[in-house]
Amino acid sequence: MEKEIHSCDILLTNTRYLTPDMQVVSGKSIAIAQGRILDITDAGAEACQAEIVLPGEHLLWMPGLIDGHLHTSQQLLRGRLLDEKPVIWKRVNVPFESRLDPESSRLSAQLAAMEMISCGTTGFVDAGGKYPEVFAQVYGDCGLRGRLSVMTNDNPHAPESLRAPSVSQAVDRLRSMRDALSGRMKPIYSVTTPTAVSEALLRAVFQAAAEDGVPVETHMNEYASEVTEFIERYGARPFTWLESEGLLQAPLVAPHCIFLAQEEIEVLSRRDVRVAHCPFSNCGKGVPPTPQLLSAGVPVGLGTDGSAHGGLDLFREMRLFRGVMNVTRGVAEANSSIMPAQTLLRMATQGGAAALLEPETGAIEPGRLADLIAIDIDAPHLWPTQDLVHSLVESASGADVRHSIIDGALVMKDRELLTLDAHRIRREAELLLEKNPWMCRW
């Protein structure tokens, strides 16, 4: 009896793909329909007639990478932060963001979207901005998947344009943002960082997140000085205090998490906190206890911390993090595989899916959301290889991504962006910088 032929939107033929356990399987075809992976079959046994067929003999399909910590509002700060004295976010980042308007915010999102899609990122968690609804329009139109928030702060020393008039108005603003988002753009509540806001606002945002069924995000344990300041103010370490006060009821996405005590790692494990390390950004601050976090079952993803910290290429973050872990922890333990390639790939995919709170992303399996990217494995720096998974971590970059599919739709084909006008966006960005010279000398 002949196999029944179905229709699908996209068919990836005769290709390799990365399985959920980080193995490469060859000679397969992948059918995509209605935003999901419909089927994975042996090449030649396809039972799907497709509108789009992408041959895959020279490709490796893998889950789209997920940026667990992005600052859309800092896209126009590229090249400004390297070699700056700490603490950068107080002196440069926040003042810069306070002067952005809707137009510059729109261009920031377009530039970030171009870079993410070009580098193989299909989803992200943004740290918050003045105009998340503007970001949502851009990201939604270009096909990306993400979590967005308002930059929420009531510190009297914060710029007026970023400072909430009151705690209740800050929460109202977050809820207004939540109500404006739809589809692939979903809300996440946030405060800038626990030490930068009042206790009243910190409590109110975490409580609102629990009441509204919305996850919450805030920079955590990024600087040793901030941990010390928190202890001086509240009498306990940050995660320990949050748990003791009953504030860890909503899912928490915690970027950075460099300076953690064992008691805090236990809190993260108990409360299902999701961590996002930012290797390049964090190199000037410290090294997180990632092996202990993973051993405790804490979901760990990777983030870029925004383009101002060197770009949005998560392949670079994986490779850098491997080196950081080796030299700081592996050498001391004579353990050359302290951070294996499979673990790093899981962090950039499945760990990112945990931070995004989209469990149906992060892996290629029938029924999952179709967020996946194709790597050109014929590139000179990737071929020949005795272990393609190792070569992905050692040598691949965002420039090796050839195709990108998000929510079952092709958004980049043969390196051409299909949902963004790259030439127009670049022209508009150049004009914006010419008209606003303060952006270049901030």
N, C-alpha and C positions, 0 to 999 in steps of 0.2 A: 504494500500500500504506500503510495507516495505521500510525503510529508506535506501538510497543508501550508500554502504560502500566505504569509501575512504581510501587511504593509507597515513600514516604519519610517521615521523621519530621516535618520542618519544611519548608515551602515559602515562600520570600520572593518575592512576586509583583510584577511591574511596578515595578521599583525601579532606583536608581542604586547603583553600587558603586565602590570605589577599587581600581584594578588594582595589581599588584605594582610597576609603574613610576610609580605615584602619579598616574594619570590617572583622571578620572571618566567612567564609561561609563553611559549611561542606557538605559531600556527593556529591562531584563533580569529574569529570574527565577532564583533560586538554590535548588537542592534540597539538603537535608541529610539524611543517613541514617547510622546507626551511628557517630556521632561525627565524621563527615567530610563535606566538601563533595562531593556526588555529581555535580552537574552545574550548569552555567550556560548558560541558553538565552535566546533572544529571548522577551520577554513575549508571551504568547498561544500559545506553542509548547510549553508545559510538558507533559512526559510523566511526571508524577508525581502520584499521589494521596497527600495528606499528612494526618496527624493534626492538625497545626497549620498554619494558613495565616496569614501576616502580610502584609497589603497594604503596598506600599512607595512609593506615589506621592509622598509628602512626606518620604521618608527617604533618607539616604545610608548604605549599609552599608560598613563598613571593618573591617580587622583589629582585634581587641582590642588595647588598649595593654598593654605589659609593663613593669612597674616593676623596673628592673635592680638597685635597691638599696633595700631596705625594712628598717625596724626595728620589727617587731611589738611588741616589748617596750616601746617608747616611746609607744604610742598614748595612754596616760593622762598623758603629759607635754605634751599640746597647750597652746600658749600660754605655756609656761614658759621657753623658750629665747631668744625675741626680745630683743635688747638686752643679753644676758648677755655678760660678759667671757670671752675665750678662756682656757684651752682647755675648751670646754663638755663634751666627752665624758668628760674625766677628773673634772671637778668636780661635774657634775650627772647626766649620763646613766647612767654605770656605777654610781654609788652608788644611784640610783633603781632600776635594774633588779635590783640585788642583793637588794632587799627584796621583790620580787614572789614570790608563791606560785602554786600551780597554778590557784587560782580567779581571781586577778587576771590571770594569763596567759591563761586561757580568755576572759575578757571583753575583754582587749586584742585577741586574735585576732578575736573576733566584731565588735568595733567597726571594726577594720581591714578586715575582709571587707565589712562594710556600706558603708564608704567607697569601697573599691576598685571594687566592682561598680557602685555608683551613679555613679562617675566614668568608667566605661568600661575599667577595668583588668581583664584576664582572666588574667594571669599575673604572677609576681613571683619575685625572689630575695631571701630574707631573710638578714640579716647574722648571725643566731644569737641564741639565748636560752637560759635555764635549762631550759625545758620544751618543746623542739621537738615532742615527741610530742603534747602538748596542742594546740599550734598545728595540727599535722597533722590531728587529729580535727576541729577546727573548720573548717579550710579544705577538707578533703576532703568534709565533709558539705554545705557550702554550694556546692560545685562549682568552686572556683577551682583553678588549676594553679600549682605553685610548687616552688621548691627551698628546703629547710630545713637548718639547721645548729645546732650547739651553740656557745654563746659559749665559746671555748677560750682560757684565760689561765693562766699560772703565775707572774705577777708577784707578788712578796712584798707589794707595796703594794696589790694588788687586794683588793676585799672577799672575805672568806673563802668566802662562798656561791658566788662565781664563779671561785674559784681552784682549779685542778686539783691534787690531792695529789701527783701525779708525772706525768712525761711519758708513761709507759706507760698510766697510768690515763686520761689525757686522750685518747689514741688509742683506748683501749678504749671510752670513752664515745661518741666519734664513730662507731665501728663499731656500737655498740649502737643508736644513733639510726638509722643507715643500715638496719639489719635491721628496724627497726620501721616504716619508711615503705613505702608501696605506692601503686599507681595513679598519680594525677596529682601526688601529693606525692613528690618525689625528693630524695635527699641531696646536700649539698655540704659539704665539709670546710672549716673556717675557723680562723683565729686572729684575735684582736681587731685587732691591727695589728703589723707586724714589730718595731717598736721597743718594744712593750709586753710582749713575751714573751722567753723565753730562746732562745738559738740552738738549744739541743737540742730545744725544743718546735717551733720554726719548721721545723727540718729534718724532724722526725718527722712532722709533719702533712702537709707537702708530699710526703714519701716514701710515707706511707700512702695518700695520694690516688692517687699513681701506681700503687702496688701493687694497690689495690682497684678501679681504674678509675672513680674518683669525681672530679668536678671539685673545685677548691679556690677559696676566696674569702678576701680580706682587704683591708682599707682600704689603699690605696697612694698615696703621694706627695700626701697631703691637705694637709699643712702644710709650709711651708718649713723650719720648725724640726725636723720629724721627718726630713726628708731629710738635713739637716745632722747630726742625731744618728745616723742610720744610717751615714753616711759616717765619722763619728768612731769608731763601733763596729766597722765591718766593712771600712773602707778603700775602699769603692766605692759608687756609687749603687745604690738598692734593686734595680731590675730587672737592672742589669748584674751585680750580685753573685749574684742568684738564678740567672741563666743560667750564670754561670761555675762555680757550685757544682753544676750539673746538677739543679736543683730545679724546672725548668719542664717537667716531663714530662707532668703532667696538665693538662687545660685550666684556665686561671686566669681567674676573673672578678675584675676590679680596679676597685672603685668609686673615684670621685673623679679620680685621675690629673691633678692640677692642675699640679704642678711637675715637668716632664719635660725632660730633656736630649735632644738629638738621638740620642745613642747609645742611650738607653732606648727612644725611639720605634722605632728599628731592631730592638731586642730584641722589643718588642711585636709588630711585623710578622712577624719570623721565627718566633716561638713561638705565633702565633695567640692572643694574649691578648685577652680581651674586656673592654672598658672600659664603665663606667657613670658618666656625669656626673650630678651632682645640682645643677642650676643655682641654685635658691633657697638651699640650704644653703651652696653654695660661694661665693656672692657676698661673704661676709665673709672669704674666705680668698685667692681669686685667680681667674684666668681660665685654663682649660686650652687647650693648643694644638690644638684640635679640627681645624682645617683641615689641619694637618700629619698628624694621626693618620689622617684620612680619605684623604688623598693617599697615605699609606703602606699603605692597605688594611686598617687596624686596624678591627675591628667596634666601633662605638660606639653604646651605648644610653643611655637616660635613666633616672634614678631620682629618687625623692623624698627619700630619706634618712629616711623615716618621718614620721609626722604631727606630731611635735614640731617639725619644721622647716616648718610652714605648711600641712600637709595632703597628701593623696595624689592630687591632680589633675594628671595628666601633661599635659593641655592647657595648664595654667598654666605648667608647666616649659618646654614648647616655646616659648610666647610670650615668656617671660622670657629664655630662652636666645638667642632671635633678637635681642632688644634688647641683651643683654650682648655678643654677638658683633659687632653693628653698632658700638656705641660704643667698644669696645676694639680691634677689629681692622679693621672695615670703614671707619671714618672715616680711620684712618691710611693705608689703602691706596686711599681714594676708591672703595671697592667696596661699593655699597649692597646687594648680594646675597651678602655673604660667607657667609651661612648660609641658603640657599634654603628655601622652604616644603617642597618635596619631600624635601630632606635631613632636615629636622626630623621629618617624618612617618615617614621610613624609620628614623630613630633610635628613635622611640617604638614602632615595630612590629618591623621586621626586625632592628634593632640590639638590641632587647629580646629577641627570639627567640634571638639569638646568646648573650646573657648567660644566658638560661634554658637554653641548650643543648637547645632544642626546634626543630630546623630545619623541622619540618612546621607550625609556627605562623608568625604574622607576615605572612601574605598570604592573599588570597582567590583560590584556584584549585582546580579539581577535584582531588580526592585529598588535599588538605590537611586538617589537623585543623580542625574547625568551631569556632573561637574568633573570634567577630565581634560587632560592636556596631552599632547603628543610631543615627544622628544626626538629630535633628529639624531639617531645613533650612528649615522655615517659621518658625523663631524670628525675631523682629524684628531681632535683631542679625546674622543670617545671610542675610537675604533682603530685597531682591533682591541678587544678587552677579554680578559679571562674571567671577569666577574662584573657584569653590567651594573649591579646594585652598588658595588664599591666605586665604580667609575662615575656613577651619578653624583655621589657625595664628594669624591675627590676632584672631579674635573668639570662637571656640568655647570652651566650658568643659565640665567633667564634667556639669554640670546639663543639657546638651543631649542627653545619651545617653538614648534612649527605651527601647530593648530591649538585652539582652545574652544572648548564647549562648556557652556554654563546653562544649567536648567534645560538641557536638551537642545540648545540653540548654538549654532556656530558663531562665535564672536571674533575669532581670528583664524584666517586661513592662509597658509604659506607666508606667515609673518605679516600679512596685511590685516589691519584692524578694520572690522566690518561695521562696527557700531559707533565709531568715533572718527571725526575728520581731523586727522593729525596735523595736516598743514594749516588749517584754519586756527586750530587751538594754539599752535606755536606762534602764529602771527599775532593773535590776540594777546598772548602772554608777553611777547616782546613789546607790543604797544603799551600794555599795562605797566611794565617796568620802566619804559621811557617816560610815561606820564607821572610815575610815582617813584622818583629817585630814592626816596627814603627807604624803600624796600631793599635796595641794593647796598645800603651802607648802615643798616640797623645794627 
